[in-house]
Structures are given as structure tokens and as C-alpha cells.
Amino acid sequence: MARDPGVREGRAPRGPARLPPRPRSALLGSARPEAPPTLPAFGPARLFPPPRSPPANHPRPSSALSASAAPLPALLAAPPRRAGGRRRAVAGRAASERGAADSPCRPGTRSWAPLPPMATPQEEKGGRPGARRRGSSPPGAPELMRAFEGSAAAGRGLPRWGWRLCLAHRFAERRKPYQASDVSAADAVKHLGLALRYFRWWYRKTRVEKKHPFINLFNSQPLRQIYGCPLGGFGGGTITRGWRGDFCRWQLNPGLYHYKTVIADQFTVCLRRKGQTVYQQVLSIEKPSRLQEWNWGFCGHYAFYHALYPRAWAVYQLPGQDVVLTCRQVSPIIPHDYQDTSLPVGAFLWDVENQSGEDMEVSLMFTFQNGTESKGDRSGGHWNEPFCLEKDGRCVRGVLLHHCLPVNPYTLAISAREKAGTTVTHLTTFNPAGTGQGVWQDLLADGKLASPPGKSPPTEKGEACAAAVCATCTVPASGHSTLEFALAWDMPCIRFGSKEKEHRRRYTRFFGSRGDACPALSHYTLSCYQAWEEKIEAWQRPILENSDLPPWYKSAIFNELYFLADGGTLWVELQPEDPAAALGASLGLSQHLAVLKEYGRFAYLEGQEYLMYNTYDVHFYASFALAMLWPKLELSLQYDMAAAILSEDTRLRMYLMSGQTAQVKLRNVVPHDIGEPDDEPWQHLNAYLIHDTAAWKDLNLKFVLQVYRDYYLTKDSAYLRDMWPVCQAVMESELKFDKDGDGLIENSGFADQTYDAWVVTGASSYCGSLWLAALSMMCQMAQLLGEEDAQQTYSAILAKGTAAFEKLLWNGKYYNYDSSNSTSSDSIMSDQLAGQWFLRACGLGEGKSEVFPQSHVLSALKTIFERNVMGFSQGTMGAVNGMRPSGVPDRSSVQSDEVWVGVVYALAATMIQEGLVQEGFRTAEGCYRTVWERLGMAFQTPEAYCQRRVYRSLAYMRPLSIWSMQLALERRAAGEARAPPASSEASDPPIAVSP
């Protein structure tokens, strides 16, 4: 049974010293003085202006806040209570219900501390690091830091660029998710059959089968404006620590999310001077109803968060203590690394700065609950045990939290490094649902924990348990020290919802699959984090130091990468008994087995709410991040997709949109996805059943485009040889959509492409441009492989198709949405040049390989910028998907009226490719500012939002397309933007085709 130990074994009970009481504000960290203390600035430049002197009639700081040693008062050991058993709030706690302008941490309603000024023009243009005015705020969004009242240069080692906000910030705008209730009456009548079919399917799935639907229109995730950088590498699960300091989003079971803040998961600081505790505070601005003996409610006006994925910093200035804490969070996300990037770990490095004139003993306590506040936490049988691992001259101590479940059991580990001058103690178990008095008093007495030996007894049903680890050091006057913590988790073997087979995660190749890896993972983390950071800095430095790039972009390009780890990501080993082990060779994919054996199988969700793996029409946009940074994972995904293309599933099922019955998967057709987490991915394809995607016009083409793009970036000729016959097969399947033989495919009068609610009929700019780009790339591949007959065939179709495309869709300024002559056929689609985007990303689309006339491309892009970008919300929200020539958004469908963030980033890349660099940055900036600064959607970038009220599908795959912007910028910087295409005399020699 979990208990709160009040005494240490082998020692007499410790009680509070009987000393004259001092004001609690001198000891408890949530108190804020009547006027903010002027903390000394340090470092090379002030990031924020220090508080100016208060007016003459303003109360001065209490003398109790001096940095001198303070005796331990009796009232700390037995804190007063208010009626109902709740602990009395310390004067001046931050009140979340107040706005940032009203200072909740001292009497009065207005703060006299100055607001941070806007960044200088030089900074907004990306001026050199360190060139900032003294006292100015970092470039970016000063509104997010407006509530900060701390010292100008708080924190150690923070990068200049990233996403930064004060912990007291509150986002003014709150939006709601798009749900069934938001469907207009006209659309409801039009899609009544779909609604009835979906409801019957949803009821059976959720109420009868007790499973998660791939899309849940009746239970969308509400917007919680709290998330920060997720912890962990690819495929081992992720844990998100929010920017307010709480652990609040969990993805341990593959592909399934648990959105719950676990109150017990906290860091607590304890300061001692001359042998007496003078300050003890939970580093959280929350004030929960549990663990009431803990001192909650740190004043958010003296703390801020800074994210530059895969690292984050949280800076806390302890009011009146002359101490600044900087917590640096590190995950091992390292490009081109296929080992450490798979590890389920995160490091917390606490830099402690003592700005006072006397030595100080500082303790940091890391508490963690055994579980995630889910039903399984109280199922009973969970237990904790301490561990110590000494290896290679490093000693790591901590506690293992064994979470014993019938399916997918796991172990958590919290630990700290013990070294000269640093002592690590622990508490094996305490009750996270109680008052927390035992652990709080244990730390308060001497800044250490009891460190009882042995494991805890298993919890009884209905109980929960937690553990604590404490690191203690002495920080000299005007000096600093570092305390190092790690969080690791080990769920080595996983089963999906069908429970058909067991999979081993990628990291088990290096740390074993027996479920006992947490001590080794913890030790490895605290031994290697410095090397990880060196590699991360080397990777990010060229972008961060590029003065031509705007500040917001330097944040967006790295922070949007969170989804590669936190997209329900799978990275598993290929099992010897897996059918895929023999499938590739039988299908003619000579390198399939070798790639999967060496690099494993990789998959990620379409979104945290759209539970389908490797949704291919969306991966088309997102794939640039993988192809540029982890190309072997992109090749692995592509080999699995090629095998899926050549497979068949003859089972019949009803599709919800049409109500018709059709086969689950046809041979030689690209599947929509490779399955869902509640079934068996890779084995049961096409979880999506709204449309029969065998009739979609974009999926096959996107496979061809990605194959050539991957070859262009990797120069892997074996991969190209393997994929060539698969590309021929899907192009043959696609050719049947050219109904009139004019060389151009036609859409079929329903939403038969990635815009799956936007009807398109006849020739269309979106699918037509993808078709012509795919034909062009087939010509390039045929030339490289010496396939002259195929090259002539595809060249002839391309010539006819290009002429038809221009004739049917070009209107003199841009390409019409489609050729149906409907009331919205001449809408301006922001994604009308998707084919040109991919052509230029692959060094094609100009000169001898030109498909779309350059003058038409530029005219279309300028029209989109004028109408869809600047004509929509004054150019502040990105590009709306569809705009009418009259200047109003196209409202013919729910999707034409939306902004799709990933599409906007792709459009911006297209503009950059064509020399419209400033227009491209302006277009993409609107999305970043809206998502990250205005709507509070950090680390949950949605698929879509409207001009007002609603958003759709938080935490989505498509915004990873921002890396196509980086590719366009790199090619321009290297002088390759106008390089001869592969079809010129400078092309590579033919690649021999295996018989």
C-alpha cells in the first residue's frame, strides 16, 4: 500500500525547529513581494528590461525577502488550513483567471513593470546574434512575453531563436473543434445518407467493439493551450511536458493518446542557507486540489518557456532569493542517426545560478506517478524499486516504476546523476492522491529524501503510487552548478488492438527486449546528452545563424518537427517470421528485405485525431522532413508502400460516403493508409472507409513523384531500379482515368483526392498538375534506366496532356479549379500548382523539362498571393484553400473555406522556387503566427482552421511540408535553382536494370 513516510529509517523523527516565526513569504516560493525585486542581470546581453524603480508611493519589497539565511519557522512544518481542509493560499499566488495585465502576485491590479519592446527591424530581418539592444526582448512575438517581469538576461544557454512565452501568458482567443454540429443545414441534407451510415458505424465501433474510430466526429479533442516539446525519440512512445511545467500528454501505447495532466509529476526546489531551509516551492503555476501540503502556485510572471525542438528551456527566477533556475530539456532527435533517435528518454539539466553573496545548498526533487492518470493506474499490482547503476566512472541513482498491465506493460524511471559535490536521494513510494505531507516534510527538513531500501509492496486495487528522486549540491556565492536528471520508459514489446502479433520497438536492438532496460537507458542518457546537444547545435546552427531568414521561420522549421516523434510514431524491428521478410523478393523488390532488416519499419499517424498510419496523400506533403533528415526511414516507408501496392485484399465492405460495397484493396493501386492502431498495421490496409480510394486520382501519382524525389535526394540507384516496375504499374492503373484519350486524367464528380469533401469534376488543376508532373518524372526515370520505349510512350502522353491542361484550365491569370463549368469551377485554388512544386523540388520543371509555362506559373502564384493570401484576413492567416474571383472565400464545401497549414507551407515553397521569396515567407508566416502565437496551438499544429471560430484535427502530419521550404532555400543558396535539369546533356548515365 502506498504510504507517506514521515520519518527516516534508523533516525529519530524530525520535527520543525522551535524558532521565532518569520513571514512565510520569505520561505515559500509562491509569494511575491509588494514590489518585484530587482534581480541583477548577467550574461552578454539583456533579453528583457529590468523592472524600473517603483513610484515613490509604491510599497517597497519586504525586508523578509533578503537573501540572508533564514531560520526554519514552526509554521512551515504545520501550515495553516482554511475551512474544508484546503491549505491557505500563500499571498500573491498567480491566479489563472486574471489576465496578464493584472498582476496576481502582489497587491493592486496594475503592474508598473515596463512591457518588453518590439524587436528592432534588424532583428526582424534576422540580425546577427548578440546584436540586440540592451534591454530589448527577443525577436518574435513580444505579446507572448508581455507578462514577464523578471530580470533582463534570465537563464543560461538559451538560443536566441525559438518559441518563447511567459508562464503567466493567457491566449485571448479560444477556438472549438469542427464537429458534426458545425455542418450547415444544406450540407446536412446533402449528406444525410453519409451521416446515418457514419453514426451506425461509429456506434458499432465504439459501443460494441469498444475500439477507437479512425475519425471520431462526435468526440473531437478540445483545444488545450498548454503543450510544449514532447520527450522521447522516434517509435518508443512520447511524453509531453507542457510549457507551464506539467506532464500532460501521453503516447505510450502505440498510436493511442491520453490527454491528462498528472499532478504528481513535478519538479520542486528547496533552498537552504547556513543549515536552514529558507525556501521550498513546486515549480508549477497550478493550484490543484490534491497534494495540498505542497506549496503550489509559483508566480508565472517570473518564469518563461523557450522551445526549439528537440530542446526546450524553462527559466524560473525565485523572487527574493537571488537564484535563477534554468531547466534544459533534451531529447535525442538527431538527423541521420538511426540508433539514439529511437530511444524513449529525455534529459532535464538544471542550471542553478546563485546570485547572492553567500553559499547556498540547493535541492531539486523530481516526483513522478506510476502511470498516466488512466484507469490502469488503480488496477493494482504496480510497484516501485530504487536502482543504482555505476559504469564508466558515472553513477546514476533513481527509482523504477513498474506499471504491470496485461497488455503492453511498461516501466518508467526517474533518476539523477551522482557526482562529486552532488548527492542523490530517493523516496521509493508515496500516495499521489493524498496530501503529500510525508514527502514534503522529508525534503523540507534537510533538503534530502529518506532513501529507504528495498522495493515497495504492490498497490492494492483502487490505489495509486508515485516516487521521488532528489539531487542536492552546494552552489557557491555568485556561482552556478548543474543538476542532471533523466526520464526513461521501457515498453519494449507492443501489441496493437487486434493483438494478432507482437512487435519489438527499434530501441530494443540496442537495449534488449526483456523490459529491464530503464537503468541502462537512464545511464546512457546522462552519459550522452552532451554529445547529443553538440550534434543538434551543429545541425541547427546554419539555419539559426542565417541572417536572411526571418525569426519566426527559425522557430517553425524546427518546432514543427515534433510530429515525427509525437505522431503516434512506430519504429519496429522486422521479425523473422513476418511475411514481409519474404514478400519483397517475391515481388521483385530486391532491397526490400535488406532495408527493413537494417533500418526497421517506420510509420506515423495522419494526425493524433485521425488514427491512420502513413496516410499517403498527406505523407506526400510531410515526407520532405523524413527524406531530408532521415532518408533511410523514408526509403523503408516507401518499400513497405510498394509491397502494399502490389498486394490485394478481396474482402468486401461498404463505404460511408456512397453506401456502395467494394473491395478493400485492389492490386497495383496505392492504398490510402497501412492500417490503424486498433487493428494490425501493415497487415490490414485501408482503415479509411469514407471513400473507396481506389478511385482517387492523386494517390498513384504521389507515389511516382516521391520515388523520383527520393532518388534525387539520395542517389540510391538500387532503390530506383526496384521502384521502376511499381511506378509503371500504378501509372497503368491511373491511365484508365483518362476517359477521352486527350492525355489528361479526369476527376469523377466526387471528392476523389486528398480534399475529400471538395467535389471535383472533369479536368482539374490539382490532380491534372500531379498527373503531368508524374509523367515528366516517368520520362526522367526511363532515361536514367535506359528504358527508351517507355520514355517515348510517357513523353507522347505528356505532350498531349500538357496541351489539354492549358486548353481546359488556363484562364489567362491562373488555372481554374476544374473544367466542370459549375458555379465554383473558376475558383482560385491555393494548391493548383502541386505538380510544379514537386517538379522544382526535384530539379525539374524548367528549361527542357518545363511542363507548365513559366509565365503561367508566375501569374498563377501572384494571383494566389493577391487573392488567397492578402485578400483573406488582411494577409495574416496564410492562404485559404479556395477563393472566388470576386474576392470572397469559396464556400462550396467545408474544405474550400479552410486554411490547410501544410498546403500553405508547400505553396510558400513553390513561391520560393519561382523567385517570389518574400511572398513565400509572408504566406507561410501567417500560418505560424496564427497557430503558435494567436491560437495557442503549439506542438499540436492542426490540419485546418477557418477565419473564425473553428479548427479541425489537432496535431497533424501535413505541416511537416515546411521542410520543402528549406529545400527550396538551400537549392537557391547553392545556385541550383536554375541548374540544368536531369534531361539535359548533363544528366546521369543510364542505370542498369536488373533482369
N, C-alpha and C positions, 0 to 999 in steps of 0.2 A: 504493500500500500504506500502511495506517495505521502511523504511527511515533510514538515518544515522543521528541520533540526534547529534547536535553539542554542545548543551548546556543542562544543567540540569534544570529541572523544579524548579521554586522558587528561582533560583540563577541568578546572572548576568553572562553573557558569560565570559568564562575564556580564556584568551589569554596567550601566552608564555611570560615569564619574559624577560624584556629587559636587558639582562646581556651580558657581553663580551663573544663572542663565544669561545668554546674550540673545539679541533679536534673531529669530530664525532666518531672516533674510541673509544673515551673514554666513549661514551654513547650508541652506537648501538652495539648489541651483535654479529653481524656477523663479525665485524672487528677482525683481528688477528694481533698481533704486529709483528714488523720486526723479532723478535726472540721470541720463545714461553716463556711465563713467567714461572718461576719455582714455581709451586704451592706446598705448603707443604704437605707432606704425613701424613697420620694418620691411626689409626686402628692397629690391631695386626700384620699385615703383609703387605708388599708392593706387589701388584699384578703385577705391571709393573715398569720398571726402570724409574726414573725421567729423564727429559731431562738433558743431561750433559751441562756444560758451553759451549757457542759457541766459535768458534775460535776468536782469538784476533781481527782479521779484520772484524768480522761479526757485523752487526748493532745491537745495544743494544735495549731492549724494550723501547718504548716511555714512557716518564715520565707521559704522559696523562693517562696511564693505571694504575696509582697508585690507591690504594683502598680508597684514601681520598675522602671526599664529593666533588661533582662537581656541579656547578650551571647549571641550565637548559638553554641551548643556544637557541637563536631565530631560528636558522636554523633547529632545531628539529621539531618545530611546522610547518614549511613550508619547507619540504625537497626539495632540488633542483631536477629538472627533466631534462631528456635528450630529444632529439628530438623524436617526436612521442608520448610523454606523459608518457613514461616509467620512473619509478623512477631510479635515478642513483644508480648503484650498489655500496655498501659500499666496501671500499678497502679490498681485501683479502677474498671475499666470496668463499666458496667451489665450485669448478667447476666440475660438474659430468662428463664432457667429458675428464678430465685428469685422469691419473692413480694414484694409491695410492702413488707411489714413488715420483711423482711430487707434491710438496706441494702447493696447490692453495690458501692457507690462508696467505701467506706472499710473498714478492718479492723473485725471484730466482726460480730455478727449482728443486733443490735438498734439501731434509730435512737433517739436521745434527743430528736430534734426533736419538738415537740408536734404533735398532729394538728389539722387545721383544725376549728373548732367548727361545729355545725349553724347554719343560717341562723336569724335571730331570727323570732318569729312575725310581726312587722311585715313582714319581708322576704318570708316565705312568702305573705303576703297581697298582696304587690306594693307595698311601701312606696316612697316617693319615692326617686329616685336620689340617692346620696350620704348616705342616712340610716343607712348601715351602721355598726355598732360598729367602732371601731379594732381591727384585728387579726382580724376575722371573715372567714370565707370567703364567696364569692359565693353567693347563693341557688341552690338546685337540688339537686345530688347531691354532698354532701361526700365520699362514698366515692370518687368518681372523682378527687378531688384529695387524697386522704389521703396519697399517697406524695410529694407535693410538699414540698420542704424549702428552697425559695428564699425570697427576700425578700418581704415582705408586699405590696408595691404594684408588683410587677414588671410591666413592659410599658407601652407608651404607646398611648393612644387606644382601649383596649378597651371595648366596650359592657358594661354591667352584666349583660345577659341573654344567654343562648345556651347552647350545649352545650360544657362545659369539662371537660377531664381532663388529668391529669399524664401525661407521656410514659412514666413508669415504671409506670403502672397496668396491671394484668392482670385481665381479666374472668374471674371464677371459674367461671362456667357456660359450657360449650361444648355446642352442640346440633348435631344432624346433620340433613341434608335428608331429607324424606319421599321414599322411593324404592319401587320395585316390591317390594323385600324387606320393606317395612313393612306390606304388605297382609296382613290377617288371613287365616287359613285359610278361614274361612267366606266372606269376600268373594272370595278367590281362586277358590273353587269356583263361586260365583255368577257371576263374570265371567271364567270360563275362556276363553270364546269371544273376548271383548274382548282378553284377554292374548295369545292366539295371533295374532289379526289385527294387533294393535299391533306385536308382535315382527316379523312378516313385513314390515309397512310400514316399521318402523324400520330393519330390515336393508337393505331396498332403498334407502331414502333415504340412509343414512349410508355403506354399504359399496359400493353400486353407483353411485348418482348422485353420491356424495361431497358431499352437501349437509347443511345443518343442519336437523334436525327442528324443527317449530314448538314441540313439547314433548318434551324428552329425559328420559324416566323412568329411563333407565339411566345417566345421567351428570349428575346434578344438581350445581350448584355448591356446594362445601363452604363453610362459614361461615369467612370471614377477618375477624377483628375489627380491621380496620386502616384503614377508609376515612374520608376527610374530604370537604370541599366539592369538587365537581367544578369544573374550569375550563372556560370557554367559554360562549357564548350558545346560542341555540336553533338546531338544524339544521345546524351546521357541524362536528359531532363534539365529543367531550369527552375531557379528560384529567383523571384524579383524582389529586390529591396527598393521601396519607393523613395521618392525624393524627400519625403517627410521623415524617413528613418525606419519605416515599418516594413516587415516582410509580408507581402500582400498578394502575390500571385504565384501559383504553384503548378508546375507541369512535370510531375514525376511519373505518373502513369502515361504511357506513350500516347500523345495526341489529345489527351483529355486535360482540361484546365479546371483548377479550383481557385476561385476568387475569394479569398478570405484573409483578412489581416489577423495574424496570430499575435495577440497582445504580449505574450511572454517572451517573444523573440526580440530582444533589445540589447543595446549597449548602455552600461551605467558607469559613470565616472565617480571616483572617490578621491578627494584631495586631503592630504594630511601634512600639517606643519608642526614641527617640534613634538612629534609623537601624539598629536591630537587631530581627529577628523574635523575639518573645517567646512567641508562641502561634499554633498553626495546627491547626485541627480541622474535620473533616467534621461538619456539623450533623445527624447521624443516630445513633440509638442502635444501629443494626445493626453486625454484625461479619462481613462477607461473606468469602468465600474468594478473591474477585478484588480487583484494585486494592489489593494487600496493603501497598504502600508508603504508602498513605494512613492517616491517623490516625482510625480509626473508634471507635465506641462512646462517643459523648457520653453523659454521665451523665443519664439521664432524670429523675432526682429534681430536677434544676434547670431543667426545661423543662415547659411546658404548652401545650395547644392549645385554642383557643376558636373555635367556629363559629356564625355567624349568617348563613346563606345570603342573598345570594350572596357574602358576605365571610367570611374566616377569618383568625385571628391565631395565630402561633406565637411564643412568648416563650422565649428562651434566656438564662439567667444564666451567664456564663462564670466558673466557680469560680476565685477568687483573682485575677481580672483587673479587677474593678470595672467591668465592661462588661455591659450588658444589650442584647440584640438583640430587636427586635420585627418579625417579618415579617407584613405585612398583605397578604393575597391578595384580589384584586378581580376579579370577572367582571361584564360589562356586562348584568346582568339587571335591566331597568328597566320597570315596568308602563307599558302604553300606548305604549311605544316599539317601533316596527317596523323600525328600522334597526340601531341599535347592539346591540340584544338578539340580533341574528343573528350577531354577529361571533365567529369562532373564536380568541379571545385571552384572556389573563389577565395581570394585573399583579402583581408582587411588590414591595412597598415596604418596604424595610428601614430602620427607625428604629434608629440606633446611639446609645446613651447612654454617655457616658464619665463615670463617677462618681469617677474618680481626680483627683488634684491636678496632673496634667501632661498635655500634649497627647499624642495618640496617632494614629498612622496606621492606618486600618482598611481592609482589602480584603475584598470578598466575591466569591467565584468561583462562577459558575453553570455547571455541566457538564451536557451532555446527549448522549445517544447518538442516532445517526442510525437510528431505528427503535424498535421496541417489544419487543425480545427475541423476535420471531417468526421463522419460517423465512425470511421475505423479507429479514431483516437481513443474511443471509450469502449472498444470491443473487448478489452482485457488482453493480458498476456504480453504487453510491451515492457521492456526493461532497459536499464542503463548500466554502463560499467565504465570505470576510468581506464585510461591506457597511457602508456609512455613508450615512445619509440626513439631510441638513440642510435644514430647511424651517421657515419662520415663526419663526426665531430659536431653534429647538430642534435639537439634534444627537443622533442615535441611532446607536450602533455595535453591531455584533453579527456573528453567523455564521449563514448559511443552510445547512441540512442537507437536501440533495435526496435524496429516497428514490424511486428510479426502479423502478417496478413496471409490468408490462404492463397491469394493470387498476387504476384508482384510484391513480395515483401522487400523491405529495404532497411538500410542503416544510415543514420545521419551521424556526423562527427563534428563537434566544435573543439577547437584546440588552439594552443598558443605556443610560441617558441620560447623555451627557457634558455637563457644565455647569461654570461657574466653581467651581473647587475640587474637581472630580471628574474623574478620568482613567479612561478605559475602554480596556482592552487585551483581546487575544484570543489564543487558540490555535486554529488552523484545524482541526487533526485530532490525535487521539491514539487509541491502541488501548484500548478499554474492556475487553478480555479479558485484558490484560496486568497488570503490576504497578502501572502508573500512576506510576512513578518520575519520568519526564520532566516531566510537568505539575506534579507535587507539588513537585519541586525548583525548577522555574521560578518558582512562586509563592513558595516559601519564601525564595528568595534576596533579593528586594527588594519583595515584595508586588504584583508585576505579572507579566503574561504577555508572551511574546516578540513577539506581533503580527506574524507572518510575512506577507508579501504573497502575493497570488495564491491560486488555488483548489487544493484537494487533488486528487491523482490519484484516479480511480475505484477503488473497492475491488475486490479480486480475489474470486472465488468462495470462500466459506468465511471471509472476513474481515468484521469489523465496524469501524465508525469512530464517533468522538464528537468533540465540540468543547467549547470553554470560552470564557466571557466573564467578565472581571473588572472591577469598579468599585472605585476607590480614592479615599479622601478623608482629610483630617486632621480629627479631632474634637477641639475644644479641651477643656481641663480643665473638668470639671463642665458640659460642654455636650453637644449632640447634633447629629446630621446625618442625612440621608436618602439612601440609595442606591436607585435606581429601575431595576427590571428588567422585561422583558416576555417572555412566551412566546406565539408565534403559530404557527398551522399553516394550510396552504392546500391543500385538496383540492377545487378549485372544481367539477369535473365528476365525477359519480358514475354508476356502473352497478350495478344490483342483480344478484342471482345469475343471472337469466335472460340478462343482457347484451343485452336487446332494444332498449333505448333509453338515451340519455344525458340526465341531468338536471343542471341548474345550480343550485347552492345559492343560498339567498336573498342571502347577503352579496355574491355576485358582481355584484348590481345596483349596488353602491356601490364595489366594489374590483376589478371585472373578473374574467374567467374564463380568463385565459391562464396561470395558475399562477405568476405573478410578483408576487403581492400581499403577500408577507410583509414586505418592508421598509416598505411603506406601512401595513400593519396594525400593525406594531410601533411606528412613529412615532405613529400615531393613538392607540394605546393609552396611550403615555407622555405624550401631549398632553391626553388627555381623561379620564383616570381620576379626576381630582379632581371634574370635573363629574358623572361617574357616581356617585361617592360622595355628593355633595350630594343627588342625586335619590333614591338609595337611602335615605339617612337621613331625608329628608322623607317618603318612603313609609312607613318603618317606625316613625317617631317616635310617631305617635298610639297605636299598639299597645303599644310598649315603655314609654311613659310613663303608660299607663292603670293606675292603682293597683288597679282592681277585677279585673284579670286575674292569674291565678297565674303564677309564674315559669316553670314547665315549659311552659305554653301559649305563652309568648313565644318560646321556643326552637322548639317543634314547628311553629307556624304558618308560620315562615319556612324552617326547615330541611327540612321535607317538600317544599318546592317544588323541591328538587334534581332531581326526576324529570322535570320539564318540559324540562330541558336534557339530562339523562342517562338518558332513557328511549329510547335509540336513535333520537332525535328527527330527523325530516325536516322541513325547511322549504325548499322548492324553488320556483323560478320556473316559471310556466306557459309552456311552449314554444308558439310559434305553430302548430306542426304537430300539437300534442297534440289528440286527438279531443275532449277536454273543452272545448276552445276553442269548438267549435260545438255541443256536446251540450246545454249548458244552455238556450240559446234554443229549441232544437227541443223540449225537454221542458216549456217554459213557465216556466223559472226565469230571469226577466228580468235579475236582478242577479248571476247565477252567474258569468258571464264577467268582469264588472266587478270583483267581489270578488276573484276569483282573480288577475286581472291586477295589481291594486293590492297585495294582501297575500300572494300566493303560496299554495301548498298546504302544509298542515301535517298531520303525523301523528306519533304516538308509539306505542311498543310497549305491549302489555298488561303486560309485565314483561321484565326482562333475561334471564329464562329462558323466558318464554312469548312466542315470537317471532311475534306477530301485530300488525299495525298497526291502531290505532283500534278495538280490541275494544269493541264498542258497549255491551254490557251492563255493562262495567266503566267505560267512559268516562262513563256515566250518573252514577256517583258522583264521578269525578275531575273532571268538566267544570266544577265551580264555580270552580276555580282559573283556568282559561282565561277563563271567562265574566266573572269579576270583574276580572281583571288585564290580559288581552289579548283583549278581546271580539271583535276583528276576526278573530283566529285561530279562535275558536270558531265564528264565522259561516262562515268559509272551510271548516272541517271539516264543518259542517252542510250547506253547499251540495254538497260532494262526496258526502256521505252521501245527500242527496236524489237526486242523479243516480244513485247506485248503487242506490237503492231502485227507481227506475224502469227499471233495466236488467235484463237476463236473461242467464244462461249455461246453455245447454241441454245441456252436456256431462254425462255420467253418471259417477258414481263410487260406490264402496262406503263406507259409514260404519261406523266401527270398533265402535261400541257395539252396534248392531243387526245388522250384517252385511248390511244391505239396501242396494240400489242406488237412488239418487235423483239428481235434477238438482242441479247445483252451486249455482245461484241462480235463484229464482223472481222474476218481476216483482211489484212492489208489496209486497215483503216486505223488511224491514230486514236487511242482511247482518250476520253475526257480526263480520266484520272486513273490511278493504280489501286484505288480502294480507300476504305475508311478505317479509322482506328477501332471501331466497334465490330469490325469483321476480320478479314485477313488480307492486309495489303499485299500487293504483288501477285496474289493468287486469285482473288476475286476483284476484277476490274470494274470500273464504271459505277461507282457509288451514286453518281449524279443521275437522277432519273426524271428530271423535269422535261427535258427534250431527249429525243433519240439523236445523240450526237454523231452517229454515223452519217447523218445528212448535213452536218455542219460543214461550212465551206472554208473555215480557217485552220482547222487542226492539222490536216495533212500538210498544208503549205508551211505551217510554222515548224514542223519537223525538218523539212528540207532547208529552210532558212537557218535554223540553229545548227544543223550539221555543217553547213559551209562556214558559218561564223566560228564554230568551234575549231574547225580545221584552220581557218585564217589566223586564229589566235594561238593555236598550239603547234601547227605544222605537223600534226600527227598523221602521217600518210597511211599507216595501217588502219587507223580509225576511219579515214575517208574511204578506203577500199572496202571495209566491212559495211559501211553505211550506204554505199552507192546502190546496190540492188534493192535495199529497203526504200530508198528515195524513189527509185524507179517504180516500185510497187505502189507507193502512196500517190505518186503523180498519175499513174494509170487509173487509180480509183477516183482521183479528183477530176480527171478529164471528162468523166461522164456528166459533170455539171455544166459543161459547155453544150447546151441544148441545141444551139443554132449553128454550131460549127464556125463561129467567127473568131475563134482563138481566145475568147474571154468567157470565164465561167459566169453563171447567173445564180443569184440567190433565189430562194424558193417561196418567198411570200410569207415567211415566218422568221422569228429571231434566230437565225441559223448560224450564229457566230458568237464570239465572246460577249457581245452586247445582247444577252439572252432574253431581254424584254423589249428590244427595239427592233421592230419588224423591218425587213429589207426585202425588196423585190427587184428582180432583174439584175442588170449590171450595177455594181456598187463600187464606190471609191475605196472602201476599206478592204473588202475581200478581193476586189479587182487588182488593187495595188499589190497585195500579198501574192496573188497568183502570178503577176508579171515578174515580181522580184524572184519568186521561186523558179520560174522558167529561166531567168537570167543566170541564177546560181547553178541550175542544172547544166546549162551550157558551160559554165566555168568548170564544174566538176568533170564533165565529159571531156573537156580539153585536157585537164590535168591527168586524167586516167587513160587518155588515148582512145576514147570511145567516139570516133568520128561520126558514125551513123547516128548515134544518139544526139550528138551535138547538132547535127544538121536538122534532125527532127524537132528538137526543142527550139532551135533558132527560128525555124519556119513558123511554129506556133506563136513564138514571142512576137514576131513581126506582125502577124495578123492581129494578135491580141492587143498590142500597143495601139494599132490604128483604131480598133474598135473602142478601146478605153477612151481615147481622146475624142472620138466622134460622139460617143454616147454620154460622156460625163463632163467634159470641159465646157464651161460656160463663158469663158473669157476672163474670169478672175480666179476661179477655184474649181475644184471637181465637185459636182453635185453628190449628194448623199447616195442616191440611186437613180435608176432610169425609169422608175415606175410612173412618172408624171402625176404622182399623188400630191396632196397639198403640202407635204413636207419633203418631197424628193429633192428640192433645191436647197435644203438646209446645209449650213456650213458645219461639217463635222471636223472636230479638232484632230481626229485620228485618221484623216483621209490619206495621209502620206506614210502610213505604216510601212509599206513596202520600200519606199525610198529611204526611210530611217535605217532599215536593216541593210540595204544595199550600201549606203555610205559607211555604215559601221564596219563593213567588210572590204572597204577599199574599192567598191564598185559604184555604179550609178552616175558616172560622169565619163566624159571622153568616149572611147569606143564602146564602153559598157553602159552608156547612158540609156535609160529606159523611159524616164519621164523628162520632157524638155525642161532644161534649166530655168528658162523664163517662166514656165508654168509653175514649177516648184516654188520659186521665189514669190510669185504673185499669190499663190495659194497660202504660203506661210504668212505673208504680210496681211492678207485678208483675215486669216485666223487670229493673228495678233491684234488687229484693229477691232474685230467684232467679238470673238470668243473670249479674248483676254481683257483688253482695255474697255470693251463695251459691256463687260459683265462685272458688276460690283466695283466700278471705277478701277479695274485692273488690280484689285487687292486679293483675289481669291483663286488665281490660276485661270485655266481655260475651261469653260463649260463645254460639255460634250457636243451639244448641238445648238446652233444659233440660227435663227431665221434671218433672211436678208434684210428684213425690216428692223432688225436690232433687238428683238426680244428672244429669249431662250426658246428652243424647240420643246414644246410640252406634249408632243405626240406620244411620248412614253415616259415612264418613270426614270429611265436611264438617260434619255436625251437631255433632261433638265438637271443632271448631276455633274459635279466635277469629280473625275477619277484621278486621284493623285498620281498613280503610276503612269497613266496615259499622259498626264501633264509633263512629268519628267521626261518621258520619251519624246514628246513634242518639243520640249526645250532642247534635247539633244539634237533633234533634227534641225532646229534653227541654228544651233552652233555649227553643225556640219556644213550648213549652207552659208556661213559667214554672218548670220544675224545673231552675234554673240550676246549683245546687250539685251536684245529682245528675248533670247532664250533664258537668260538669268532673270529678267523681270517676270517672265511667265512662271518659272519654277518657284521664284521667291514667294509669290502669292500663296502657293500651297503650303510652303514651310511656315510662313508667318501665321496662316490660318490654323494649321494643325498644332504646331508646337507652342505658339505664343498666345494665340487668341482663344482657342477652344480647349487647351489643356490636354491634348491627346498624345502627349509624349510617350514614346515606346508602346504605342497602340495605334499607329497611323492607319486610318480607315481606308477602305476601298473607295468610298464616295461620301460626299456631303453636298447638300443643296445650299442655295444662297441664304436660306433661313431655316431655322427650326431643327432639321433632322440630319442625321448621318446614317451610314449603312456599313455594317461589317467592320468592326474594330479589329486592329492588328491583322493586316492583310499583306499578302505576298507581293502584289504588283509594284508597290513603291520602291522595291529594290532596283527598279529600272533607272534610278538616279545614277547608277554606275555606268549607264550608257552615255550620260553627260560627261563623266570623267574620261571615258574612252574617246569621245569626240574632242575633248580639250587636249588630251595627250597627243592625239594624231595631229591636231593643229599645231601644237607646240613643237612637235618633231618635224614639222614641214611636210607631213604626209597627206594633208587634206586634199592636195591637188596632185598626188602621186599617180603615175601611170597605173591603170587597173590591171588585174591579172590577165586579161585577154590581150594585152599589148605584147609587143615583141619581147618585153622584159619578163614575161610570165615564167613560172617554174616549168621545168621539163616534165613530160608526162610521167605519171606514176604507174608502175607495172601493176596490172590487175591479176590477182591470184586466180588460177584456174578453178 
